[in-house]
Amino acid sequence: MRFSELASLWRNKPDRHVLPGWWETLILRLFTHRRYWYTSERELMHHATHYYATRGVAAMLVVVALTLVGVESYRRVRAQGLVDTLLSAKTSEVPTLVNELVDYRRLIEPALRDVAEGPSDPSSLSGDGSSARENKARRRLHASLGLLPFDPDQLTYLTKRLGHAQPAEVGVMIETMRKHQDNLIASQWQILEDNSQARLGSEKLRAACLLAAYAPNDTRWESNTDQVALALFEEDPSGLEAWIDLLRPVGHELVEPLTIQFHDPTAIESTRVLASRILAEFATGDPLTELVLDANASQFQFLFPAIQSDRWTGTDALLAELQSRRDVESDEAGRQLARRQRNAAIALLRIGNHEPTFPLLDGGPDSTARTRLMLDMREFGVPLKTICDAISRADTPSTRQALLIAAEPFANAWVPVRDRNRLMDLARQHVQKGNHQGERSAAQWLISRWLP
């Protein structure tokens, strides 16, 4: 009835005001059969459908337009936020931010180009410039790294900048430029192989770091590591750990030139110690064992953690050195043997293998190694607890005497109360029950030094 009434009204006055509502139009379309419609009903439904379809499409277009405007506004705000974050972020955060920027190229590129194309001295981040100039150079670096995924021309600036970058920046630049490594390897080998005086060691070091990441198996490493090793000693020691991580893929190639510095008697002590710090990360196997045997106290402290790692299997070599009875042809050779046996014994003591050191502590034809071992235990980092353990396990009075004497340098140092009390108990025990005069005298002397 309602359908017929509407059709009659439409026939008398074809006006949109008499059209059924959109919901009525939908219901009529779904629940009435078109073939039973009269001509007036067909005409009514045709105009109603056209009317609501036209307005529906128009409304949809408005919604889509508003949505696009909203999305675009959001993307602009988001892009500007990413640009601001990129320029002010720590350099270590740049790779993650660069990955986010790729989807906003159209929106971020103009802002980044304004920063990247500004004047900047690549060397202004070498550490000796004003903070304002350093900040400006850092912003330009970040902008250039942000543009790199869609602008390979940024490599020109970045490769120049690499030669003066700080170690943390070098790692980020290498990671970000990895997709362009084929365009960089040749030029960086040219820098590394350039032996002219105009080429700075710092530039060679940074080129070596890039090549270590991109071409670690290149045969040219064999003849180009000496200057890299020397350049490491010219850098700020505070960045050493970062340089070590960057050079780790070719660390084995640096062992030989670093070992030369490790042994060089003309080098200053800080250089030799620095060499030991680096060698502790790169040396393995027999070379590491030889370094441990030849180290002085300062070098030994850095090398010892390396022989506690899974990459070292040199216990047998230390045992063999302790048992060596080779003839020496000079006093210097004898002193060297004594130093090596002392180091072998200290290393074994510190890893908890006490018994093999007892023959050396017991004495022998040449007491030089025994004396060195007694006097140097504390300096070489043997804990007092280890000495107490060794005293408890020692099977001869002479060995116990040597260990009691070795504990004396700890008297003026801070040691755990438990270890101090244990040592005094052991000393009193040997004063009272020791069956050897030397052992009793050493224990009494130790007590007098610790408890004046």
Secondary structure, DSSP 8 states (H G I E B T S, - for coil): -HHHHHHHHHHH---GGGS--HHHHHHHHHHS-GGG--HHHHHHHHHHHHHHHHHHHHHHHHHHHHHHHHHHHHHHHHHHHHHHHHHHS-GGGHHHHHHHHGGGHHHHHHHHHHHHTS---GGGGSS-S-HHHHHHHHHHHHHHHHHGGG-TTHHHHHHHHHTT--HHHHHHHHHHTGGGGGGTHHHHHHHHH--STTS-HHHHHHHHHHHHHH-TT-GGGGGS-HHHHHHHHHS-GGGHHHHHHHHGGGHHHHHHHHHHHHH-TTS-HHHHHHHHHHHHHH--HHHHHHHHHH--HHHHHHHHHHHTSTT---HHHHHHHHT-----SSHHHHHHHHHHHHHHHHHHHHTT--GGGHHHHH--S--HHHHHHHHHTTTTT--HHHHHHHHHH--SHHHHHHHHHHTGGGGGS---HHHHHHHHHHHHHHHHH-SSHHHHHHHHHHHHHH--
